[in-house]
Amino acid sequence: MRTITNHLPTSELQALDAAHHVHPFTQNDALAKKGARIITRAKGVYLTDSEGETLIDGMAGLWCVNVGYGRKELADAAARQIEELPYYNTFFQTSHVPAIALAARIADLAPGDLNHVFFASSGSEANDTNIRLVRHYWALKGKPEKSVIISRKNGYHGSSMGSASLGGMTSMHEQGGLPIPGIVHIDQPHWYAEGGDMTPEEFGLQRARALEEKILELGADRVGAFIAEPVQGAGGVIIPPSTYWPEIQRIVDKYDILLIADEVITGFGRTGNWFGSQTFAIKPHIMTIAKGLSSGYQPIGGSVVCDEVAAVIATDEFNHGYTYSGHPVAAAVALENLRIIEEEGIVEHVRDVAHPYLAERWHALGDHPLVEDTQLVGLMGSLALVPVKGERAKFAAGAGTAGYITRERCFANNVVMRHVYDRMIISPPLVITPSEIDILIDRATVALDEAYKQLKDDGLLKKAQ
Ligand SMILES: *Cc1c(COP(=O)(O)O)cnc(C)c1O
């Protein structure tokens, strides 16, 4: 057995990676040819790779490193917990301090009467829990036929069988026989791409009313829940028109449908409040949490459930659980992470400092010849790449070509930004400072300039007919 350390040369690490490591959401043979970039260290908002290059992380890992990298307090919390109690389960009439303390803390922070937490190790698991929870809830209420869950096209809720079925990504449904039965998708409130001649406000109402139409089509007695992200993340950071959420709330209230807010990205400060539900004035019965709950330092997620749903579920044995539900080390780290967010005023930093400054610089990118439709809520943003401006035009080259080229230019300029087809998205660590925002946007601007030149040189600045 050889020991793999960071002392191996990059090329050897890449060769071993290509030979043995299957990457998620990746065409692995293409990556094997190119070689993965190997990240070795991180501090604050910066990543260091195996060649000693420093990148600024405009994505907070995968939308999760809210407090930034290299927090010794979190390392200490993990070490302490591993020494004291590295593992114990909560299945068989036992509990432990980290799970108890974290559940109580989350209940404290969560809006309304979302006072009960069922733990998982990821957002995908938590959404799988939600499917079973919702169906079990209605069954216990004597309405087992209220089992259909409505979700949205181009929503993202995870990658397991259940959660990917809730999601509305066709590229995911095409593989592995998804969606599972009893999940139905309606159209998304993506005005820029699908709003046609309507105003955003008209369109927001129309897309919300698609929920009502679907409920009436299926019969309200068959629909158990509606799940949605307050702001679609992986779908391209799509901020719904202002009319959307109030109308959704009216509809779920009217037809007695549970509302599940998937707060995996929008939770824990991302939108300038503790939860996106507060930013958009929504009253969910269940909230999915993960990612920023531990700032990604440990894998942990959960379903935060309102009093009424918890009370009904409590009357029967819920035949469901994960070995690592409420894992003590993950819970201890999450608790410490929440302490940091609160005591350092990170939510206020997002709202009063980082968002206003990033908004100024982000929206100014709209002057770039390749860019329009700059969107930002809190510290999650997106922009559209376009071949010509002012027409919401698409590229003739096919969706994602310009986005991929731009992403490559970002990477070459040591700034991590993702693309979703031809939208570029950012979601930096919440602790980012104005001077770091300058570095992020300056590098992104260089990348956009280079991408523009490359698209022009390659004859790709043509719009689809
Ligand atoms: C990332 C994500 C998930 C899935 O979380 P995992 O921890 O990757 O399983 C679910 N919902 C949303 C909104 C997400 O962004």
PDBQT file of the ligand as one rigid body, heavy atoms in Angstrom, charges set to zero:
ROOT
HETATM    1  C1  LIG A 501     -27.341  20.693  -2.584  1.00  0.00    +0.000 C 
HETATM    2  C2  LIG A 501     -28.817  20.680  -2.471  1.00  0.00    +0.000 A 
HETATM    3  C3  LIG A 501     -29.504  19.543  -2.032  1.00  0.00    +0.000 A 
HETATM    4  C4  LIG A 501     -28.821  18.241  -1.809  1.00  0.00    +0.000 C 
HETATM    5  O1  LIG A 501     -27.941  18.261  -0.766  1.00  0.00    +0.000 OA
HETATM    6  P1  LIG A 501     -26.771  17.157  -0.687  1.00  0.00    +0.000 P 
HETATM    7  O2  LIG A 501     -26.134  17.455   0.626  1.00  0.00    +0.000 OA
HETATM    8  O3  LIG A 501     -25.899  17.362  -1.872  1.00  0.00    +0.000 OA
HETATM    9  O4  LIG A 501     -27.430  15.828  -0.704  1.00  0.00    +0.000 OA
HETATM   10  C5  LIG A 501     -30.863  19.637  -1.830  1.00  0.00    +0.000 A 
HETATM   11  N1  LIG A 501     -31.519  20.781  -2.066  1.00  0.00    +0.000 NA
HETATM   12  C6  LIG A 501     -30.905  21.882  -2.504  1.00  0.00    +0.000 A 
HETATM   13  C7  LIG A 501     -31.689  23.116  -2.714  1.00  0.00    +0.000 C 
HETATM   14  C8  LIG A 501     -29.538  21.859  -2.745  1.00  0.00    +0.000 A 
HETATM   15  O5  LIG A 501     -28.920  22.942  -3.229  1.00  0.00    +0.000 OA
ENDROOT
TORSDOF 0
